[in-house]
């Protein structure tokens, strides 16, 4: 089933609503899946619209804030796994967000149900070179990075 939502655009229902689109991320085009949590009736919560519109209005500034948070997470993961001492080719030492950008690809934006948190809630998912299986996820609350972890933190 396909609907054309005024805010989210043309969405197809496949265990949730999805639209494949292109978005600019840190100077590069990214092919992503926009996933909107919702029932088959195609009715969404007002909070979902508000969260998504706010994300899109602030996208340019927000993406720059993702990188330091991801870099901190990466360094912490690397240390916890002991790769700051023992060399692992999947976890090279990196110091800059430019190096980080070469290791991640934006793959999804998730708009969860609107009643889970009080704040505007959005999930962002990435593929990453260091953990192909689990990927990388960010949970944004009120357009601020609230959590960084595996992709499932964003869902």
N, C-alpha and C positions, 0 to 999 in steps of 0.2 A: 504494500500500500504506500502511496506517495501523497504527501500534502505540501501545500505551499504556504508556509507560515510567514506572516508579515515581518517578523524580526529574524528568525533563523533561516529563512529561505526555503528552498525545496528540500524536504527531508523524506527519506525512505525508511519505513519501519522494518527492522530486522533485529528482533530481540531488543529493541530500543530504537530511537530515531537517530539517523545519521545522514550527514551530507559530506561529500568529499569536495574539498576546495583548496585553493592556494592562498597562502598568507605570507606576508613578508616577516622574516625573523632575523634580526641582526644583520640586515643588509642582503639577505639571500631569500629567494623564493622557497617556500616549504609546502609540500603537498601534505595536507592533513585531513584527518577525519574529525568533523565536528559532531560530537555525540551529545544528544539531549535526552536526559532521563525522562521517561513519560510512558503513559499507558497507550494502548493501541488507538484510543479515541482521538489522539492528537491534541489534547488539551494540556497546557503547561501552566505551572504556577507563576504568578506575577513576579515572585522573587527570582525565578529563573531568567525572565526577561530583563529585570533590573540588573542582575549580576552580569549577564552577557553584554548588555549595552555598555555598562560601566567598563568592562574589560576592553571592549572594542574602542571606546572613546579614549582610553588611557594606554592602549597597546604599545605605542611608540616608547613611552617612558617606562612602562612596566617591564618590558623584556630586558632592559639593561639591569634591572634589579634582580632578575632571575640568576644572572651569571655569578655574582659573588656568592649567593646562597648555594648554588650548585657546586662551585669550586670548594667552598667550605665542607660541604657534604662529601665530595670526592676525596679531599685530603683526609677527612676523618675515617672514611671507609678504608682508604689505603693504609692508614696507620693501624686501624683495628685488625686488618688482615695481615699485618706485619710486612707489607711491601715497601715500607719506608726503610726497612733494614735489608730484606731479601728482595732481589730484583724480580719483577714479574712484568712481562712485556705487555700485558693487558692493563696494567696500572702504572704507566710511566710517571715520573715526577713532573708535575706541571705547576707553574707559578702564575700564569696569566689567563685571563678570560679568553684571549685570542687563541691560546693553545686549547682551551676547553672547547671552544666553538668547533674545532676540528674533530672533536670526539663525540659530539651530540647532534642529533637531528630531531627537530620538532616534528611530532607525528600526530598529536591529537589535542583537542580542547574538549573537556567534558563539562557539561552543565548539569550538575546533580539536581535532584529534587530540592525544592526551595525551602523545605521545612526541617532540614537536618540541623543546620546551624542558624544562629540569630543573624550572622553576618552574610554578606554577599559571598557566595561559595562557587569557586571554579577550580577545576583540575586541569593541569597541563601535563601531557605525556611526551616523552622523548625516547628515542632509541639511543643507546650509548655504546661505545666500543668496549668499555670495561665490563659490562654485564649485559650481554646480549639476551640472556634468558629473562631477566627481571626488568630490564630497562630502567628508566628514571622517571619519577613523577614529582610534581609539585602541587600542593594544595594552597590555593590563594583564598584568604578570607579578607573581605574588604580591600581587594587588590594588593594585599601584602602577603609575602611568602610566610605561610604558617607552618609548613612541613615540607621537607624534601626527603625522598626515599625511593623505594622501588615504585614502578608504575602504579601499583595498586593503591598508593596513598592518594592518587588523583581521582580514583574511581568512586 
